[in-house]
């Protein structure tokens, strides 16, 4: 429970772009746990768990005569940026869906 209390605020800051520190695998696991346990987004977030679980890990290219270290670094950085954007997209989509559900319940929209 302590991880959830202390981990949510920094994770939320990363998700909305307030922090430029990359989202760690531990934070992704915390997010999945919070969605699965209905700690955030009351039931609407559970449908997004498979998307987070399916995210690819960053796998660096192997060095060969044709692939330089610079290309490996560029590809790894690109993969990491793509992964970060995918995590943010899933989180913000779940948040939007939760907000729309709440509006529907409160105001019958």
C-alpha positions in Angstrom: 0.0 0.0 0.0 2.9 2.3 0.7 4.2 1.9 -2.9 0.8 2.9 -4.2 0.6 6.0 -1.9 4.2 7.1 -2.7 4.3 5.9 -6.3 1.1 7.3 -7.7 2.0 11.0 -7.7 5.4 10.7 -9.5 3.8 8.2 -11.9 1.0 10.6 -12.7 3.5 13.4 -13.2 5.3 11.3 -15.7 2.1 10.3 -17.5 0.9 13.9 -18.0 4.3 15.2 -19.0 5.3 17.1 -15.8 8.3 14.9 -15.4 10.8 14.0 -18.1 12.2 10.9 -16.3 11.3 7.8 -18.2 8.6 5.5 -16.8 10.2 2.4 -15.3 9.0 -1.2 -15.6 8.2 -1.2 -11.9 6.0 1.8 -12.4 4.2 0.1 -15.3 3.6 -2.9 -13.0 2.3 -0.5 -10.3 -0.1 1.0 -12.9 -1.3 -2.4 -13.9 -1.9 -3.3 -10.3 -3.8 -0.1 -9.7 -6.0 -0.7 -12.7 -6.6 -4.4 -11.9 -7.5 -3.5 -8.3 -9.8 -0.6 -9.3 -7.7 1.8 -7.3 -7.9 4.2 -10.2 -10.6 4.5 -12.8 -13.2 2.3 -11.1 -13.6 -0.6 -13.4 -13.2 1.2 -16.7 -9.4 0.9 -16.6 -9.3 -2.9 -16.5 -10.0 -3.1 -20.2 -6.6 -1.4 -20.8 -4.5 -3.9 -18.8 -3.8 -6.2 -21.8 -2.5 -3.2 -23.7 0.0 -2.4 -21.0 1.0 -6.0 -20.7 1.6 -6.3 -24.4 4.1 -3.5 -24.6 7.3 -4.5 -26.1 10.5 -4.4 -24.2 13.3 -2.3 -25.6 15.7 -4.7 -27.4 18.9 -3.2 -28.7 20.2 -4.1 -32.1 23.2 -6.3 -32.3 26.5 -4.7 -33.5 27.7 -5.9 -36.9 30.0 -4.5 -39.5 27.0 -2.7 -41.1 25.4 -1.5 -37.9 27.5 1.0 -35.9 27.2 1.7 -32.2 25.6 5.1 -33.0 22.8 3.4 -34.9 22.3 1.0 -32.1 22.0 3.9 -29.6 19.6 5.8 -31.9 17.4 2.7 -32.3 17.3 2.0 -28.6 16.4 5.6 -27.8 13.7 5.5 -30.5 12.2 2.3 -29.1 12.3 3.7 -25.5 10.5 6.9 -26.7 7.9 4.9 -28.5 7.3 2.7 -25.4 7.0 5.8 -23.2 4.4 7.3 -25.5 2.4 4.1 -25.7 2.3 3.9 -21.9 1.1 7.5 -21.7 -1.5 7.0 -24.4 -3.0 3.9 -22.6 -3.1 5.8 -19.3 -4.6 8.9 -20.7 -7.2 6.9 -22.7 -8.2 5.0 -19.6 -8.5 8.3 -17.7 -10.6 9.8 -20.4 -12.9 6.8 -20.5 -13.3 6.9 -16.7 -14.2 10.6 -16.9 -16.8 10.0 -19.6 -18.3 7.1 -17.6 -18.5 9.3 -14.5 -20.3 12.0 -16.5 -22.7 9.4 -17.9 -23.5 8.2 -14.4 -23.8 11.6 -12.8 -25.6 13.5 -15.6 -27.2 10.8 -17.8 -25.2 11.9 -20.8 
